[in-house]
Amino acid sequence: MQYAELVAALDRGEALRRALALLAVGSEVAWTARPDANGGLMLEQVTGDCSGVLRALRVPPNTGLTGKVYRAGRAEWVDDYFGSQEITHDFDRHMATEKVRRVLAVPLLREGESFGVLALGPRADGTFGDRDIEHASMIATQAALAVSVAERARLSREVAIHEERRRLAADLHDRVGALLFAIGSGVADLAESAQVDPELRARLDRLQRQAVDATTALRESLRTLRSSPAALALGVALRADCVAFADRTGLPAELVILDGEPPELAPSRSDVLVTAVREALLNVEKHAHASAVTVSVQRSRPWLTVAVHDDGVGVRPDHRPGLGLTSTAEALARLGGSVRVVSDPDGGTIWRARLPC
């Protein structure tokens, strides 16, 4: 029955939270990791931790037991994490902080597609038996099914929303557009017959201009409603990242899109920009001590500018860019873009990336 409940969760985050609740008992730590755009992983959900060092932790390709399992696509475990010669020890400090003694990791696989890794880290010494491995593998199988269903449900919802927007646009064009045209034409006819009354003519002219303005506003709204999913992809991705940030941290994160929806970008360019924003949000989560975050998008030809603004402690005078920021700057530079991080005079930090659009 508990596995049926897991499959029934049509939300990736909720499905993985339920999976971790089934996997970890007592004082055990458990986590899930999802693939990122660079071939590595990022810890997506963590339960049972006490220090927070595992939350949003990035796992470079093929590092740690989690990275090894993702690459191999099969369950692996170590009964002595710190003494094992079969894994890299990039995360010994993190495991020691959480007092983890051994780790069992299983891949989240469904029909050849990998959704990440599910891992368990008991704090007590011992050995993993066949029953432990079978139990974790069963949960991972059901979690992968739930995530697969959730992803398909999300895609179906997005397609349904897009189709409804197109239907609404067509209906507004046929009904409201035709009505505004009739109003404008009628006012123009009245204005022609009101030549002898300057005051009435002036009022009719104002009504005619308002009808033109309303028609222009309707046309812009119809353009947005008819936008293809590709044209909305960047905005959808950034909204999802804001929601994920808020879920992880409990801090409000808002997306503000200025001057209409972002432009349609090639997938390779959009991926670089989305990865850059995720890195900026990760830095806010780890270092800013903020209470709120805003992600803004503005198109000003020939540039598309995305800014991440927090109200935290700001940039230290001795701040030196880390590996994540350096990699982001290099990736944007290859596409003709740039990134800057500055302190806001009113408090907090502004991370700003520009990319030719």
C-alpha positions as CSV (number, residue, x, y, z in Angstrom):
1,M,0.0,0.0,0.0
2,Q,2.8,2.4,0.8
3,Y,4.4,1.9,-2.6
4,A,1.0,2.6,-4.2
5,E,0.9,5.9,-2.4
6,L,4.4,6.7,-3.7
7,V,3.4,6.1,-7.3
8,A,0.2,8.2,-6.8
9,A,2.2,11.4,-6.1
10,L,2.1,13.3,-9.3
11,D,4.8,15.7,-8.2
12,R,8.5,15.0,-8.4
13,G,9.4,16.7,-5.1
14,E,6.6,15.0,-3.2
15,A,7.4,11.6,-4.7
16,L,11.0,11.9,-3.7
17,R,10.1,13.1,-0.2
18,R,7.9,10.0,0.3
19,A,10.6,7.8,-1.0
20,L,13.1,9.2,1.6
21,A,10.5,8.7,4.3
22,L,10.2,5.0,3.3
23,L,14.0,4.6,3.1
24,A,15.3,6.3,6.2
25,V,14.4,5.3,9.8
26,G,15.6,6.5,13.2
27,S,18.8,8.6,13.0
28,E,19.7,7.7,9.4
29,V,20.4,10.3,6.7
30,A,19.0,9.9,3.2
31,W,19.1,11.9,0.0
32,T,18.2,12.0,-3.6
33,A,20.4,13.5,-6.3
34,R,19.3,14.7,-9.8
35,P,21.4,15.2,-12.9
36,D,22.6,18.7,-13.8
37,A,23.5,20.2,-17.2
38,N,27.2,19.6,-16.6
39,G,27.0,15.8,-16.4
40,G,27.2,15.8,-12.6
41,L,24.5,15.7,-9.9
42,M,23.0,18.0,-7.3
43,L,21.5,16.8,-4.0
44,E,17.8,17.6,-4.5
45,Q,16.1,16.3,-1.3
46,V,17.8,15.5,2.0
47,T,16.2,14.1,5.2
48,G,17.5,13.3,8.6
49,D,20.5,15.7,8.4
50,C,21.5,17.9,11.2
51,S,24.1,20.4,9.8
52,G,22.7,21.3,6.3
53,V,26.1,20.7,4.6
54,L,24.4,18.1,2.2
55,R,21.6,20.4,1.0
56,A,22.0,21.4,-2.6
57,L,25.5,19.8,-2.6
58,R,27.0,19.5,-6.1
59,V,28.5,16.1,-7.1
60,P,30.9,16.4,-10.0
61,P,30.9,13.5,-12.5
62,N,32.1,10.2,-11.2
63,T,32.8,11.4,-7.7
64,G,31.7,9.9,-4.4
65,L,29.5,6.8,-4.2
66,T,26.5,8.8,-5.5
67,G,28.4,9.8,-8.6
68,K,29.7,6.3,-9.1
69,V,26.2,4.8,-8.9
70,Y,24.8,7.3,-11.3
71,R,27.5,6.5,-13.9
72,A,27.3,2.7,-13.4
73,G,23.5,2.5,-13.2
74,R,23.5,-0.2,-10.5
75,A,23.3,-0.3,-6.7
76,E,26.6,0.1,-4.8
77,W,27.4,0.3,-1.1
78,V,30.3,0.7,1.3
79,D,30.1,-0.6,4.9
80,D,33.1,1.6,5.9
81,Y,32.8,4.9,4.1
82,F,36.0,6.4,5.2
83,G,38.1,3.3,4.8
84,S,36.7,2.3,1.4
85,Q,39.2,2.2,-1.5
86,E,36.5,1.8,-4.1
87,I,35.2,5.4,-4.1
88,T,36.6,8.9,-4.2
89,H,36.7,10.7,-0.9
90,D,35.7,14.2,-2.1
91,F,32.9,14.4,0.5
92,D,34.6,12.9,3.6
93,R,34.2,16.3,5.4
94,H,30.5,16.3,4.6
95,M,30.0,12.7,5.8
96,A,32.1,13.3,8.9
97,T,30.0,16.4,9.8
98,E,26.8,14.3,9.5
99,K,28.5,11.4,11.4
100,V,27.6,9.0,8.5
101,R,29.5,5.7,8.8
102,R,28.3,3.8,5.7
103,V,26.4,4.5,2.5
104,L,24.0,2.6,0.2
105,A,23.1,4.2,-3.1
106,V,20.7,2.9,-5.9
107,P,19.9,4.5,-9.2
108,L,16.5,6.0,-10.1
109,L,16.0,4.2,-13.4
110,R,12.9,3.9,-15.5
111,E,12.8,2.4,-19.0
112,G,16.4,3.2,-19.6
113,E,16.1,6.8,-18.4
114,S,18.0,7.9,-15.4
115,F,16.3,10.4,-13.0
116,G,19.2,10.4,-10.5
117,V,20.2,8.5,-7.4
118,L,18.6,7.5,-4.1
119,A,21.0,7.1,-1.1
120,L,21.0,6.1,2.5
121,G,23.7,7.0,5.1
122,P,23.3,5.3,8.5
123,R,25.2,6.8,11.4
124,A,25.7,3.4,13.1
125,D,28.3,0.9,12.2
126,G,27.2,-2.3,10.6
127,T,26.9,-4.0,7.2
128,F,24.2,-3.8,4.5
129,G,22.5,-7.1,3.9
130,D,20.5,-8.5,1.0
131,R,17.3,-7.3,2.6
132,D,18.5,-3.7,2.9
133,I,19.6,-3.6,-0.7
134,E,16.4,-5.2,-1.9
135,H,14.3,-2.7,0.1
136,A,16.3,0.3,-1.2
137,S,16.1,-1.0,-4.8
138,M,12.3,-1.5,-4.5
139,I,11.8,2.1,-3.2
140,A,14.1,3.4,-6.0
141,T,12.1,1.5,-8.7
142,Q,8.8,2.9,-7.4
143,A,10.3,6.4,-7.0
144,A,11.6,6.4,-10.5
145,L,8.1,5.3,-11.7
146,A,6.5,8.1,-9.7
147,V,9.0,10.7,-11.1
148,S,8.4,9.5,-14.6
149,V,4.7,9.8,-14.2
150,A,5.1,13.2,-12.6
151,E,7.2,14.4,-15.5
152,R,4.7,13.2,-18.1
153,A,1.9,14.7,-16.1
154,R,3.8,18.0,-16.0
155,L,4.4,18.0,-19.7
156,S,0.7,17.1,-20.3
157,R,-0.4,20.0,-18.2
158,E,1.9,22.4,-20.0
159,V,0.6,21.2,-23.4
160,A,-3.0,21.5,-22.2
161,I,-2.3,25.0,-20.9
162,H,-0.7,26.1,-24.2
163,E,-3.7,24.7,-26.1
164,E,-6.1,26.5,-23.9
165,R,-4.2,29.7,-24.3
166,R,-4.4,29.4,-28.1
167,R,-8.1,28.7,-27.9
168,L,-8.6,31.7,-25.6
169,A,-6.6,33.8,-28.0
170,A,-8.7,32.8,-31.0
171,D,-11.9,33.5,-29.0
172,L,-10.7,36.9,-27.9
173,H,-9.7,37.8,-31.5
174,D,-13.1,36.8,-32.9
175,R,-15.2,38.3,-30.2
176,V,-13.4,41.2,-28.5
177,G,-11.3,42.1,-31.5
178,A,-14.4,42.4,-33.7
179,L,-16.3,44.4,-31.1
180,L,-13.4,46.9,-30.8
181,F,-13.3,47.3,-34.5
182,A,-17.0,47.9,-34.6
183,I,-16.8,50.5,-31.8
184,G,-13.9,52.3,-33.5
185,S,-15.7,52.4,-36.8
186,G,-18.9,53.6,-35.2
187,V,-17.1,56.4,-33.3
188,A,-15.4,57.4,-36.6
189,D,-18.7,57.7,-38.4
190,L,-20.2,59.8,-35.6
191,A,-17.1,62.0,-35.6
192,E,-17.6,62.7,-39.3
193,S,-21.2,63.8,-38.7
194,A,-20.3,66.0,-35.7
195,Q,-18.3,68.6,-37.5
196,V,-20.5,71.5,-36.3
197,D,-20.0,70.7,-32.6
198,P,-16.3,71.0,-31.6
199,E,-16.8,69.8,-28.0
200,L,-18.7,66.6,-29.2
201,R,-16.1,66.1,-31.9
202,A,-13.3,66.3,-29.3
203,R,-15.0,63.7,-27.1
204,L,-15.5,61.4,-30.0
205,D,-11.8,61.7,-31.0
206,R,-10.8,60.7,-27.5
207,L,-13.1,57.6,-27.6
208,Q,-11.6,56.7,-31.0
209,R,-8.0,56.9,-29.6
210,Q,-9.1,54.8,-26.6
211,A,-10.5,52.2,-29.0
212,V,-7.2,52.1,-30.9
213,D,-5.2,51.8,-27.6
214,A,-7.5,48.9,-26.5
215,T,-7.0,47.2,-29.9
216,T,-3.2,47.5,-29.5
217,A,-3.3,46.1,-26.0
218,L,-5.5,43.2,-27.2
219,R,-3.1,42.5,-30.0
220,E,-0.1,42.3,-27.6
221,S,-2.0,40.0,-25.3
222,L,-3.0,37.7,-28.2
223,R,0.7,37.6,-29.2
224,T,1.7,36.4,-25.8
225,L,-1.2,33.9,-25.6
226,R,-0.2,32.4,-28.9
227,S,3.5,32.1,-28.1
228,S,4.9,28.7,-28.7
229,P,6.2,26.6,-25.8
230,A,9.7,27.1,-27.1
231,A,9.3,30.9,-26.7
232,L,8.1,30.4,-23.2
233,A,10.7,27.8,-22.3
234,L,13.1,30.1,-20.5
235,G,10.4,31.7,-18.4
236,V,9.0,28.3,-17.5
237,A,12.4,27.0,-16.5
238,L,13.2,30.1,-14.3
239,R,9.9,30.0,-12.6
240,A,10.5,26.3,-11.8
241,D,13.9,27.1,-10.4
242,C,12.4,29.8,-8.2
243,V,9.8,27.3,-6.9
244,A,12.5,24.7,-6.3
245,F,14.6,27.3,-4.4
246,A,11.6,28.2,-2.2
247,D,10.8,24.6,-1.5
248,R,14.4,23.8,-0.5
249,T,15.0,26.9,1.6
250,G,11.7,28.1,2.8
251,L,12.6,31.6,1.4
252,P,10.3,33.5,-1.0
253,A,11.7,33.6,-4.5
254,E,9.9,35.6,-7.2
255,L,10.4,35.7,-10.9
256,V,9.8,39.2,-12.5
257,I,9.8,39.3,-16.3
258,L,10.1,42.8,-17.7
259,D,8.9,43.8,-21.2
260,G,6.9,40.7,-22.0
261,E,8.1,37.1,-22.2
262,P,11.8,36.3,-22.7
263,P,12.9,35.8,-26.3
264,E,13.1,32.3,-27.8
265,L,16.6,31.0,-27.4
266,A,18.3,28.0,-29.0
267,P,18.3,25.1,-26.4
268,S,22.1,25.3,-26.0
269,R,22.0,29.0,-25.1
270,S,18.9,28.6,-22.9
271,D,20.6,25.7,-21.0
272,V,23.7,27.8,-20.3
273,L,21.6,30.7,-18.9
274,V,19.4,28.5,-16.8
275,T,22.4,26.7,-15.4
276,A,24.0,30.1,-14.6
277,V,20.9,31.2,-12.7
278,R,20.8,27.9,-10.7
279,E,24.4,28.5,-9.7
280,A,23.5,32.0,-8.6
281,L,20.6,30.7,-6.5
282,L,22.8,28.0,-5.0
283,N,25.3,30.7,-3.9
284,V,22.4,32.7,-2.3
285,E,21.3,29.5,-0.5
286,K,24.8,28.8,0.8
287,H,26.3,32.2,1.6
288,A,23.8,35.1,1.4
289,H,21.8,34.6,4.7
290,A,19.0,36.3,2.8
291,S,15.3,36.5,3.6
292,A,14.0,36.9,0.0
293,V,15.2,36.5,-3.6
294,T,14.1,38.1,-6.9
295,V,15.0,36.8,-10.3
296,S,14.4,39.4,-13.1
297,V,14.5,39.0,-16.8
298,Q,14.8,42.0,-19.2
299,R,15.2,42.1,-23.0
300,S,16.9,45.2,-24.3
301,R,18.3,44.6,-27.8
302,P,20.7,43.2,-28.4
303,W,21.0,41.9,-24.9
304,L,19.0,39.6,-22.6
305,T,19.8,40.3,-19.0
306,V,18.9,38.1,-16.1
307,A,19.6,39.3,-12.5
308,V,19.4,37.4,-9.2
309,H,18.9,39.9,-6.3
310,D,19.0,38.9,-2.7
311,D,18.7,41.0,0.5
312,G,21.5,39.2,2.4
313,V,24.9,40.2,3.7
314,G,26.3,41.4,0.4
315,V,29.7,40.7,-1.2
316,R,32.7,40.7,1.1
317,P,35.6,43.1,0.1
318,D,37.9,40.1,-0.1
319,H,35.5,38.0,-2.2
320,R,37.1,35.8,-4.8
321,P,35.0,34.0,-7.4
322,G,34.6,30.3,-6.8
323,L,34.7,27.5,-9.3
324,G,31.0,27.7,-10.0
325,L,31.0,31.4,-10.8
326,T,34.2,31.0,-12.9
327,S,32.6,28.2,-14.9
328,T,29.5,30.2,-15.4
329,A,31.4,33.2,-16.6
330,E,33.4,31.1,-19.0
331,A,30.3,29.4,-20.4
332,L,28.6,32.7,-21.0
333,A,31.7,34.2,-22.5
334,R,31.8,31.5,-25.1
335,L,28.4,32.7,-26.2
336,G,29.4,36.4,-26.2
337,G,27.9,37.1,-22.8
338,S,29.2,38.1,-19.4
339,V,28.4,37.9,-15.7
340,R,29.0,40.3,-12.8
341,V,28.4,40.1,-9.0
342,V,28.2,43.3,-7.0
343,S,26.9,44.5,-3.7
344,D,23.6,46.4,-3.7
345,P,24.1,49.8,-1.9
346,D,20.7,49.2,-0.3
347,G,21.8,45.8,1.0
348,G,22.3,42.3,-0.5
349,T,23.9,41.1,-3.7
350,I,23.1,41.5,-7.3
351,W,24.2,38.8,-9.7
352,R,23.7,39.9,-13.3
353,A,24.2,37.9,-16.5
354,R,24.0,39.2,-20.1
355,L,23.7,37.2,-23.2
356,P,23.2,38.4,-26.8
357,C,19.7,37.6,-27.9
